């Protein structure tokens, strides 16, 4: 089997060969050229976030996206503070785990996985509990693929003087987020998501004054947000501890390629078109979507087809053998699987993988009971029509 397959996941995702090739170069962490690359990345991130560099800053943090989230939560929520965690999926619930481990006072506002948190309910909780000083929410909750309304939530937080934190792990770069305009105080994302780099570091776009005010608050040495920011500021882009140099070089190249593609508007349009096409074609095959509303353009949760002996592991292996890797479901109340459409994924990939699924269903005798089509060719024609209608 060819080991080179494409990832239909929310990240890590399929990257370009040119991004991978940047990692062939070895760099010193203290070298001025390397520090200049770090500084350029920080400036580019602020530009993508529509932030005034006089008010906001960007901090790069070693580790996965969760490291960045934990850095913010454990660095800016003080020992006398309390945070409202708005959850509707596993990644919001992971923030609860972080708070419990770190001894951070929190309140959970939970919605079902298929429903977005309500800004009015956030406001009500802030009204009734004046001890809440911070509010946190996931933007693209990849548990289900739902896209939460962070603009309305930020407005509610600001009206009550609360600091607003956003986990935009799988959305930043693929969905336009005017951080400063919306009043987001801290946004966290990762190198291996919509910027289309590789795993190895996260980044925080934050209100500089609030980062300065957090000095001495951190509950972790290596994840101290203020100390990481201060070192980068005073040392011209130096990371405190050993940085993932190869990953940083790849990310800088990924930023260049994003700019060449047309920036966030072009990338967002490609992802959204991929997503519409994917849903139209999969629905034609008999795979309904989990979400009734608020479907994001990053990843889609599909229900197992009804009335057939569907085996996800068997389908996964068949699809991977033909060049694509998909995602199992992360829900507990439904049998589901997920298909992402970000990264170096284009319309031809969506058509190809859905045709592979149609072939698989036909070979296993599942196609006719699930969708009513006699064979994969008939299903392919119907998917083409559905794709045209969805454009």
C-alpha positions as CSV (number, residue, x, y, z in Angstrom):
1,X,0.0,0.0,0.0
2,X,1.2,3.5,-0.8
3,X,2.0,5.2,2.5
4,X,1.2,8.6,1.1
5,X,-2.4,9.2,1.9
6,X,-4.4,12.4,2.4
7,X,-5.9,13.3,5.7
8,X,-9.6,14.2,5.9
9,X,-9.3,15.3,9.5
10,X,-9.4,18.6,11.4
11,X,-5.6,18.6,11.8
12,X,-2.9,17.4,11.6
13,X,-3.8,17.7,8.0
14,X,-2.4,17.3,4.6
15,X,0.4,19.8,3.8
16,X,2.2,20.8,0.7
17,X,5.5,19.2,-0.3
18,X,7.1,22.6,-0.2
19,X,6.0,23.1,3.5
20,X,7.5,19.6,4.3
21,X,10.7,20.5,2.4
22,X,11.3,23.5,4.7
23,X,12.0,21.0,7.5
24,X,15.1,19.7,5.7
25,X,17.0,22.8,6.9
26,X,18.6,22.7,10.4
27,X,18.6,26.0,12.4
28,X,20.0,27.2,15.7
29,X,17.5,28.5,18.2
30,X,19.6,31.5,19.1
31,X,20.6,32.5,15.6
32,X,19.5,36.0,14.6
33,X,18.1,34.8,11.3
34,X,15.9,32.2,13.1
35,X,14.8,34.8,15.6
36,X,13.8,37.1,12.8
37,X,11.6,34.3,11.4
38,X,9.9,34.0,14.7
39,X,9.2,37.8,14.8
40,X,7.9,37.7,11.3
41,X,5.5,34.9,12.2
42,X,4.3,36.9,15.2
43,X,3.6,40.0,13.0
44,X,1.8,37.9,10.4
45,X,-0.5,36.3,12.9
46,X,-1.5,39.7,14.2
47,X,-2.3,40.8,10.7
48,X,-4.4,37.8,10.1
49,X,-6.3,38.5,13.3
50,X,-6.9,42.1,12.3
51,X,-5.1,43.3,15.5
52,X,-3.3,46.6,16.2
53,X,0.2,45.6,17.3
54,X,0.1,48.5,19.7
55,X,-2.7,46.7,21.6
56,X,-2.2,43.0,20.8
57,X,0.7,40.6,20.6
58,X,1.3,37.1,19.4
59,X,3.1,34.5,21.6
60,X,4.3,31.1,20.2
61,X,4.3,28.2,22.7
62,X,5.9,24.8,22.4
63,X,3.6,21.9,22.2
64,X,0.2,21.0,20.8
65,X,-2.9,23.3,20.9
66,X,-3.9,22.0,24.3
67,X,-0.5,23.3,25.6
68,X,-1.5,26.8,24.4
69,X,-5.0,26.6,26.0
70,X,-3.5,25.4,29.2
71,X,-0.9,28.2,29.1
72,X,-3.6,30.8,28.8
73,X,-5.9,29.3,31.5
74,X,-3.2,28.8,34.0
75,X,-1.5,32.1,33.3
76,X,-4.3,34.7,33.1
77,X,-7.0,33.3,35.5
78,X,-5.8,34.4,38.9
79,X,-6.2,32.6,42.2
80,X,-9.0,34.9,43.2
81,X,-10.7,34.7,39.8
82,X,-13.4,32.4,38.4
83,X,-13.9,31.3,34.8
84,X,-17.2,30.4,33.0
85,X,-16.5,27.5,30.7
86,X,-19.0,27.3,27.9
87,X,-19.0,23.7,26.6
88,X,-20.8,21.7,23.9
89,X,-18.2,19.1,23.1
90,X,-15.1,17.3,24.2
91,X,-12.7,20.2,23.8
92,X,-14.7,22.5,26.1
93,X,-14.7,19.6,28.6
94,X,-11.0,19.3,28.3
95,X,-10.7,22.9,29.6
96,X,-12.6,21.7,32.7
97,X,-9.9,19.0,33.2
98,X,-7.2,21.7,32.9
99,X,-8.9,23.8,35.5
100,X,-9.4,20.9,37.9
101,X,-5.7,19.9,37.6
102,X,-4.6,23.5,38.2
103,X,-7.0,24.3,40.9
104,X,-8.7,27.0,38.9
105,X,-12.2,28.0,40.1
106,X,-14.7,27.5,37.3
107,X,-18.4,27.2,36.5
108,X,-19.6,25.1,33.6
109,X,-22.3,26.2,31.2
110,X,-23.1,23.1,29.2
111,X,-25.2,22.7,26.1
112,X,-25.8,19.5,24.1
113,X,-23.2,18.7,21.5
114,X,-25.6,19.7,18.7
115,X,-26.5,23.1,20.1
116,X,-24.5,26.3,20.5
117,X,-24.1,28.1,23.8
118,X,-26.5,31.1,24.1
119,X,-25.0,34.6,24.6
120,X,-28.1,35.5,26.6
121,X,-27.4,32.6,29.0
122,X,-23.8,33.7,29.4
123,X,-25.0,37.2,30.2
124,X,-27.5,35.9,32.7
125,X,-24.8,33.9,34.5
126,X,-22.5,36.9,34.6
127,X,-25.4,38.9,36.0
128,X,-26.1,36.4,38.8
129,X,-22.5,35.6,39.7
130,X,-20.3,38.7,40.0
131,X,-17.3,36.5,41.0
132,X,-17.0,35.3,37.4
133,X,-14.1,37.2,35.8
134,X,-13.3,35.2,32.7
135,X,-15.4,33.4,30.0
136,X,-14.0,30.8,27.6
137,X,-15.5,29.1,24.5
138,X,-14.5,26.8,21.7
139,X,-15.1,28.3,18.3
140,X,-15.0,25.3,16.0
141,X,-15.9,22.4,18.2
142,X,-14.6,19.4,16.2
143,X,-16.4,16.9,18.4
144,X,-19.4,17.6,16.2
145,X,-18.2,20.2,13.6
146,X,-20.4,22.9,15.1
147,X,-19.3,26.5,14.8
148,X,-20.1,28.5,17.9
149,X,-21.1,32.2,18.0
150,X,-18.0,33.7,19.6
151,X,-18.9,37.2,18.4
152,X,-22.1,37.3,20.5
153,X,-20.4,35.6,23.4
154,X,-17.6,38.1,23.3
155,X,-20.1,40.9,23.4
156,X,-21.8,39.5,26.5
157,X,-18.5,39.1,28.2
158,X,-17.4,42.6,27.4
159,X,-20.6,44.1,28.6
160,X,-19.9,42.6,32.0
161,X,-16.2,43.4,32.1
162,X,-15.1,39.8,31.8
163,X,-12.0,38.6,30.0
164,X,-13.0,36.5,26.9
165,X,-10.9,33.5,25.8
166,X,-11.4,31.6,22.6
167,X,-10.1,28.2,21.5
168,X,-10.0,28.8,17.8
169,X,-7.8,25.7,17.2
170,X,-9.4,24.4,14.0
171,X,-10.9,27.6,12.7
172,X,-8.3,30.4,12.8
173,X,-7.0,30.9,9.3
174,X,-10.0,29.1,7.8
175,X,-12.7,31.4,9.2
176,X,-12.1,35.1,9.4
177,X,-12.0,36.3,13.0
178,X,-11.6,40.0,13.7
179,X,-10.1,39.5,17.2
180,X,-9.8,43.1,18.3
181,X,-13.1,44.3,16.8
182,X,-15.1,41.5,18.5
183,X,-13.4,42.1,21.8
184,X,-11.6,38.7,22.1
185,X,-8.9,39.0,24.7
186,X,-7.1,35.8,24.1
187,X,-7.3,33.5,21.0
188,X,-5.4,30.2,20.9
189,X,-4.7,28.1,17.8
190,X,-2.1,25.7,16.5
191,X,0.5,25.4,13.7
192,X,-1.1,22.3,12.2
193,X,-4.6,23.5,11.5
194,X,-5.9,26.0,8.9
195,X,-2.5,27.8,8.4
196,X,-1.5,24.3,7.0
197,X,1.7,23.8,8.9
198,X,2.8,20.8,10.8
199,X,2.4,19.9,14.5
200,X,4.8,21.3,17.1
201,X,3.7,24.6,18.6
202,X,0.6,26.6,19.4
203,X,0.1,30.3,19.3
204,X,-1.7,32.8,21.4
205,X,-3.0,36.2,20.2
206,X,-3.6,38.2,23.2
207,X,-4.3,41.7,24.7
208,X,-0.8,42.9,25.6
209,X,-1.9,44.8,28.7
210,X,-3.6,41.7,30.1
211,X,-0.6,39.6,29.4
212,X,1.5,42.1,31.3
213,X,-1.0,42.1,34.1
214,X,-0.7,38.3,34.4
215,X,2.9,38.4,35.6
216,X,3.4,36.1,38.5
217,X,0.1,34.3,38.1
218,X,1.2,31.3,36.1
219,X,0.8,27.9,37.8
220,X,3.4,26.3,35.4
221,X,7.0,27.1,34.7
222,X,7.2,26.0,31.0
223,X,3.7,27.3,30.2
224,X,4.1,30.7,31.8
225,X,2.5,33.0,29.1
226,X,4.0,36.2,30.5
227,X,7.5,34.8,30.7
228,X,7.3,33.4,27.2
229,X,6.0,36.8,25.8
230,X,8.6,38.8,27.8
231,X,11.5,36.7,26.5
232,X,10.3,37.0,22.9
233,X,9.9,40.7,23.3
234,X,13.2,41.5,25.0
235,X,15.3,39.0,23.1
236,X,14.2,39.7,19.6
237,X,12.2,36.6,19.1
238,X,14.1,34.1,21.3
239,X,12.0,31.3,22.8
240,X,12.6,30.6,26.5
241,X,13.4,26.9,26.0
242,X,14.3,24.8,23.0
243,X,11.8,25.6,20.2
244,X,10.7,23.2,17.4
245,X,12.9,24.9,14.8
246,X,11.9,22.7,11.8
247,X,8.2,23.2,12.6
248,X,8.7,27.0,12.8
249,X,10.4,27.0,9.4
250,X,7.5,25.0,7.9
251,X,5.0,27.3,9.5
252,X,6.7,30.4,8.0
253,X,6.5,28.7,4.6
254,X,2.8,27.8,5.2
255,X,2.1,31.5,5.9
256,X,3.7,32.5,2.6
257,X,1.6,29.9,0.8
258,X,-1.6,31.1,2.5
259,X,-0.8,34.6,1.3
260,X,-0.2,33.4,-2.3
261,X,-3.6,31.6,-2.2
262,X,-5.3,34.8,-1.4
263,X,-5.2,34.9,2.4
264,X,-8.1,33.9,4.7
265,X,-10.8,35.0,2.3
266,X,-9.6,32.6,-0.4
267,X,-8.8,29.7,2.0
268,X,-12.2,30.2,3.8
269,X,-14.0,30.0,0.4
270,X,-12.2,26.8,-0.6
271,X,-12.9,25.1,2.7
272,X,-16.6,26.2,2.6
273,X,-17.0,24.9,-1.0
274,X,-15.4,21.6,0.0
275,X,-17.8,21.3,2.9
276,X,-20.9,22.0,0.9
277,X,-19.8,19.5,-1.8
278,X,-19.0,16.9,0.8
279,X,-22.4,17.2,2.6
280,X,-24.3,17.1,-0.7
281,X,-22.5,14.1,-2.0
282,X,-22.6,12.1,1.3
283,X,-26.2,12.9,1.9
284,X,-27.0,11.5,-1.6
285,X,-25.3,8.2,-0.5
286,X,-27.6,8.0,2.6
287,X,-25.3,9.5,5.2
288,X,-27.2,12.1,7.2
289,X,-25.5,14.8,9.1
290,X,-25.5,15.0,12.9
291,X,-26.0,18.7,13.2
292,X,-29.4,20.3,12.6
293,X,-27.8,23.8,12.4
294,X,-24.6,25.8,12.8
295,X,-22.5,23.4,10.7
296,X,-19.0,24.7,10.5
297,X,-16.8,24.5,7.3
298,X,-14.0,22.5,9.0
299,X,-15.3,19.0,9.7
300,X,-18.7,17.3,9.4
301,X,-20.1,14.5,11.6
302,X,-22.1,11.9,9.6
303,X,-24.6,9.4,11.0
304,X,-24.2,5.7,10.2
305,X,-26.7,4.8,7.4
306,X,-29.9,3.3,8.8
307,X,-31.1,-0.2,8.1
308,X,-27.8,-1.7,7.0
309,X,-25.0,-3.6,8.7
310,X,-22.5,-0.7,8.5
311,X,-18.9,-1.4,9.8
312,X,-16.9,1.9,10.2
313,X,-13.6,0.1,10.8
314,X,-14.0,-1.9,7.6
315,X,-14.9,1.2,5.6
316,X,-12.0,3.1,7.1
317,X,-9.5,0.4,6.0
318,X,-11.0,0.3,2.5
319,X,-10.8,4.1,2.1
320,X,-7.2,4.3,3.5
321,X,-6.1,1.6,1.1
322,X,-7.2,3.9,-1.7
323,X,-5.4,7.0,-0.4
324,X,-7.5,8.8,2.3
325,X,-7.7,8.7,6.1
326,X,-11.0,9.7,7.8
327,X,-12.0,10.2,11.4
328,X,-14.0,8.1,13.8
329,X,-16.9,9.7,15.7
330,X,-16.4,11.4,19.0
331,X,-20.0,11.4,20.2
332,X,-21.5,9.1,22.9
333,X,-25.2,9.3,22.0
334,X,-25.0,8.5,18.3
335,X,-23.1,6.2,16.0
336,X,-21.1,8.6,13.8
337,X,-17.9,9.2,11.9
338,X,-16.3,12.5,10.7
339,X,-14.9,13.8,7.5
340,X,-12.7,16.9,7.6
341,X,-12.1,19.0,4.5
342,X,-9.3,21.4,5.4
343,X,-5.6,21.3,4.4
344,X,-4.4,20.6,0.9
345,X,-7.8,19.2,0.0
346,X,-9.7,20.3,-3.2
347,X,-12.9,19.6,-5.1
348,X,-11.3,16.6,-6.8
349,X,-10.4,15.0,-3.5
350,X,-14.0,15.4,-2.3
351,X,-15.3,13.8,-5.4
352,X,-12.7,11.0,-5.3
353,X,-13.3,10.0,-1.6
354,X,-17.1,10.0,-2.0
355,X,-16.8,7.8,-5.1
356,X,-14.6,5.5,-3.1
357,X,-17.3,5.4,-0.4
358,X,-19.9,4.6,-3.0
359,X,-17.8,1.8,-4.4
360,X,-17.3,0.4,-1.0
361,X,-21.0,0.5,-0.2
362,X,-21.8,-1.2,-3.5
363,X,-19.2,-3.9,-3.0
364,X,-20.6,-4.7,0.5
365,X,-24.2,-4.7,-0.7
366,X,-25.0,-1.7,1.4
367,X,-25.6,0.9,-1.3
368,X,-29.1,0.0,-2.5
369,X,-30.6,-0.4,1.0
370,X,-28.9,2.8,2.3
371,X,-29.6,5.1,-0.7
372,X,-31.7,3.3,-3.2
373,X,-29.0,3.3,-6.0
374,X,-28.4,0.1,-7.8
375,X,-24.7,0.6,-8.3
376,X,-21.8,3.0,-7.8
377,X,-22.1,4.6,-11.3
378,X,-25.7,5.5,-10.6
379,X,-24.8,6.9,-7.2
380,X,-21.9,8.9,-8.8
381,X,-24.3,10.5,-11.3
382,X,-26.7,11.4,-8.5
383,X,-23.8,12.9,-6.4
384,X,-22.7,15.0,-9.3
385,X,-26.2,16.5,-9.6
386,X,-26.4,17.1,-5.9
387,X,-23.0,18.8,-6.0
388,X,-24.2,21.2,-8.7
389,X,-27.3,22.0,-6.8
390,X,-25.2,22.8,-3.6
391,X,-22.9,25.3,-5.3
